[in-house]
């Protein structure tokens, strides 16, 4: 039988960034709708993200992953690849939303890699240390494109810039987490949203003990396997972001830029 999609036989590394904005005790997630013309998951709501580029792993950062996040990521790839995954999620978020994720007033020591010129010009270095890791998934065989995706989550307080819609993600908006199930989404997106919602409801020490779900399909059925307890870090990083924002407000009188 002829293989209709020979290039989709092996999944490509990719990463998404789930940005959470918390106000008045409720949480919102930044999402956009993929255009109908897209070959992969057309006309559904997704998180910003995309495939890893060759130069992503070489971009300068202001911080490294939390040790537990690094350990969880490197179960399935090299340390350099793990670094590239988080940076790809941050770069793609900028390209699809116009928002930088990182720390301001950080001059790059050398020439920025391809794709990172805007960060260098804005003097914003990405902050891997502010990324939590909540899930990974592999697209099953069959579609024209396959990805081995990692899902990161982070507090919106680390964002800078103005939200700008483009032709990669339409209808960009902050959506209440309890209303996402009303939107057209892929099943893996629904599962990851539930993981984020659970993480936000737990105390830091409880959240850190949770396993990380690996989502795939076998024989047409969804399979979810939880990997590595003591690997997921979400709530602890979010509380650190709150403290950082409060410190910045006390020092400068204003909160870090976010829209």
N, C-alpha and C positions, 0 to 999 in steps of 0.2 A: 504494500500500500504506500502511495506516494506521501512523503512528509510535506504537508502544506506550508509549514512554517519552520524550516530548518534552523533559522537564526534564533528561534524562541526555545530551542531545546534546553539551553542552560540559562538559569535566571541571572539577571544583572543586579549588582548591589545597588540599593537605593535607600533613601531615608526620608522620613517625614518629621515635621516639627509641630507638635500640638501646643499651641500657645493659649494659656488660660488667663483670663482677666477676672479678678474677684472683686465684687462690689456689693456692699450691704449683705454679706453672708451668702450671696449667690455666685455662681461661676458661669462664665461665657467662654466659648472656644472660637477662635478665628478659623473660618472655613470659606471655601469658594466652590463654584460649580464648574466642572470641566466642560469645555465646548463640545457640541455634538460631533464635530469633525474629528475629535481625537480617536485614535485607534484603540487606546487602552482606557477603559472605564469612562465612556462618554456620557455627558449629561447627568453626572452624579456629583454630590458634594463631597469634597475631600479636604484634608489638611494640606498646607503648603509642603512641597517636597519634590523629590525627583531623584534621578540616577546620579551616582558618584562620577565626577569628572576626574581625569587623570591627575590634575594638579591640586585637587582639594586638600590632600594630606599635607601639603607644604605651606599652607597659609599660616601666618603667625597668629597666636592666640594669647589671651591675657590670663588664661587659667586652663588647667587640665581637668579631666574627668574626676569625679569622686572615685576613690579606690574601688568601691563596690560596683559602680557603673563600668569602670574599666575592666574589672575582672569578668563581669557578665558578658560584655561585648567580645572580649578576646577568647571566649570559649569557642567561637566559630570563625575567627579571623585573626590576622596578625595585629599587633599594636598599631602599626602605621595605618592599616586598613580601618581599624576601629576609629582612629582619629579622623580619617577621611570621611567616615560615615556621618559623624556629628557635624563636621564642617560642611558637608554637602547639604544637610538639612538646613543649616543657617544660610548658606549661599542661595539655595533655591527659594527660601522664604523671602529674601531680599528681592530676587528676580521676579517673584510672582506677586508680591504685595507692596514692595517699596520700603519695607521696614527692615532696619538693621537690628541685629541681636548681638549685644555685647557691651563693651565699656568704652565710653567716649574719652577724648583727649589722649589717645594712645597712638603715637607715631610709629609707623612700620620702620624697622631697621634697614630694610632693603627693598628691592623692587617686588611688588606684589605679584603673585602668580596669576596667570590668566583666569579671569572670572572674579578676581578679588580687587580689582582696581578701584571700584567705588568705595570699598571699605578703607583702603589706604588713603584715598582722597578725603574722606570724611573723618579720618583718624579714629576709627572705631575698630577695635580688635574683638573678634568673636570670643565668647566665654563658654568653653566646653564644661567648665566646672558648674555651670548653672543648668545643665541638661540632666533630666531624669530619664530613665530607660524603662518603658512599660510593656513592650511587646515586639515580636518579630513575626514575619509571615513570608511564605513563599507561594507565589502564584502557581497554580497547578498547570500541568502540561495541556496544550491545546490553543490558548490565546496567541495572537501574533506577537505579543510581548510578555515576557515573564520577568519578575523581579523578586529578589531576596530583600525584603524591606525591613528596616528597623524603625521603630516608632519612639521618638523622643518627646518629652513633655517639659515645658518650661513656663515660668511666670512672666506675664506680659510686662512687668516692671523693668525688664531688661531690654525693652524695645525702644528704638529711637527712629524718628522720622514720621512721615505722613502716609497713611494707607492709600495706595494707588492701584486702582483696578487696571488690568491689562488683558490681552487676548489669551493668556494662559489659564487664568482663573477668573470666572465671571461672578458677579453678585457677591463679591467679598464682603463679609460682615461678621460681627461678633454675635454668635448664636447661643442663647441660654442652653446649658448642657442638658437640661431636662426636656428640651424641645427638638433636639437633633433627630430623634426617632421619627419625627413627622416629615423629615426631608428625604428625598431619594438619595440613598447612600448604598455603598457596597456592604455586604455582610461583615467583612473584616473591619470596616470602619465602625460599625455598630458595636462590635465586640471590644475594640480598643477604647471607644468612648466609655463603655461600662467599666473598663479597667481604670481609666483616669478618674471617673466618678468615685469608684471604691477607694482609690489612693487618697483622694482629697478628703474622704470621710474618716480616715484612720489617723491615729496619732503617729508621729514620726517613727517611733520604735516598732509599732505594729506594721506600718507600711514597709519598713526595711526588711521585715521577715517574709514578705510575700514573694512567691515565685514569679517568673516572667513567662507569660504564655507564648508558645510557638504555635502558630496557626497555619494549617495547610489542608490539603484534601487527598484522600486515598480512596480509590475505587468510587469516586463520585461523592464521598461523604466527608464532611468537615471533621478534622481531627485537631484537638487542642491538647497540647502537652505542656505542663508547667515545669520550667527549668530553674534550677539554682535559687533556692530560698536564700535570704540575706543578700539578694542581688538588686532588688528594686529600690531605688531611691527617688522619691517624689516629694512627699510632704516635708521632709527635712530641708530639702533645697528651697522649697517655697517659703518656709519660715525664715531661712537665711536671707531670701530676697526681700522679705518684709523688713528685716532688721537693716539691710543695706539701704533700702529706700528711706527708712526713718533717719538713718545716719546722714544721708545726703540732704534730706530736708532740713535737719538741724544745722548742717554746715552751710548750706546755700540758700535756705529759705524756700526752695522749690523741690518738687519731686522730679525724678528723671523723666525725660520726654516720652510721652506715649499718646497715641490717638487711635 
